[in-house]
Amino acid sequence: MKNIAIIGCGAYMTSGYGCPGEWRCLKSASLGEGKFKEPGQVVSFIRCECPGRATASTLGMSLRLSEIKPDIIHLSSCLVNATPLCPYISAEELAKILENNTGIKVVLGTHDYH
């Protein structure tokens, strides 16, 4: 079972833009559905807060402080498929920054639930 870190769009989760919060990401991770290849354990869930500058450092801090390190990082489906798109950074750019800073593979998306 893989240890998973998920980064969600804080604006979507708190402002009601179609994401009711973490439950869909957590469900798909635990069942191995959507973008997850197998059931896994979520060991970290971080909200990307506008304008997103602190996301990489927040993830870095959680990696340093946690006793359980993630094997993979998923950017939530609401972050990847945001409409309107994030005006600050694309999901692909954020994934590249996180992979370069952590050395951990980043997957775009979590679930396919509507």
C-alpha positions in Angstrom: 0.0 0.0 0.0 1.4 3.4 -1.0 1.5 6.4 1.3 -0.1 9.3 -0.5 0.0 13.1 -0.1 -2.8 15.1 -1.7 -2.8 18.8 -2.5 -6.2 20.3 -3.0 -7.4 23.7 -4.2 -8.3 25.7 -1.1 -10.5 28.1 -3.0 -12.6 25.2 -4.4 -12.9 23.5 -1.0 -13.8 26.6 1.1 -15.8 28.6 -1.5 -18.1 25.9 -2.8 -16.9 26.0 -6.4 -18.0 22.4 -6.9 -15.7 20.6 -4.4 -17.4 19.8 -1.2 -14.1 19.1 0.5 -11.7 16.2 0.9 -14.1 13.2 1.0 -14.0 12.4 -2.7 -10.2 12.5 -2.8 -10.0 10.4 0.4 -12.5 7.9 -0.9 -10.8 7.3 -4.2 -7.4 7.0 -2.5 -8.6 4.4 0.0 -10.4 2.4 -2.7 -7.8 2.7 -5.4 -10.2 4.4 -7.8 -9.8 7.2 -10.3 -6.1 8.2 -10.7 -5.0 5.9 -8.0 -3.6 2.6 -9.3 -4.2 0.7 -6.0 -5.7 1.4 -2.6 -3.5 3.7 -0.5 -3.1 5.5 2.7 -3.4 9.3 2.8 -0.6 10.6 5.1 -0.8 14.2 4.2 -3.6 16.5 2.8 -2.5 20.1 2.0 -4.6 23.0 0.7 -3.1 25.1 -1.9 -4.0 28.7 -0.8 -4.1 31.6 -3.3 -1.7 32.6 -4.7 0.0 29.3 -4.1 3.5 30.6 -3.3 3.7 28.6 0.0 2.5 25.3 -1.3 5.9 23.8 -2.0 7.3 25.0 1.3 4.2 23.8 3.2 4.6 20.4 1.6 8.3 20.4 2.4 7.6 21.2 6.1 5.1 18.4 6.3 7.6 16.0 4.8 10.3 17.0 7.4 7.9 16.8 10.3 6.0 13.7 9.4 7.2 10.3 10.5 5.4 8.7 7.5 6.7 9.9 4.1 4.5 9.8 1.0 5.5 7.6 -1.9 3.5 9.7 -4.3 1.8 13.1 -4.5 -1.6 13.7 -6.1 -2.9 17.1 -7.1 -6.6 17.0 -6.5 -9.1 16.8 -9.3 -10.5 20.2 -8.3 -7.0 21.8 -8.5 -6.2 20.1 -11.9 -9.6 20.7 -13.5 -10.5 24.1 -12.0 -12.9 26.3 -14.0 -11.9 29.0 -14.2 -8.3 27.9 -14.3 -6.0 29.1 -11.5 -4.7 32.6 -12.4 -1.4 32.0 -10.6 0.0 28.7 -11.7 -1.0 25.7 -13.9 -1.3 22.3 -12.4 1.6 21.1 -14.7 3.9 23.9 -13.5 3.0 23.2 -9.8 3.6 19.4 -10.4 7.0 20.2 -11.9 8.0 22.4 -9.0 6.9 19.8 -6.4 8.7 17.0 -8.2 11.9 19.0 -8.4 11.8 20.1 -4.7 10.8 16.7 -3.3 12.0 14.0 -5.7 8.5 12.5 -5.4 6.4 11.7 -8.4 3.3 14.0 -8.8 0.1 12.7 -10.4 -2.4 15.2 -11.9 -5.8 14.3 -10.4 -7.4 12.1 -7.8 -11.0 11.0 -8.7 -13.4 10.8 -11.6 -16.5 11.4 -9.4 -19.0 14.1 -10.5 
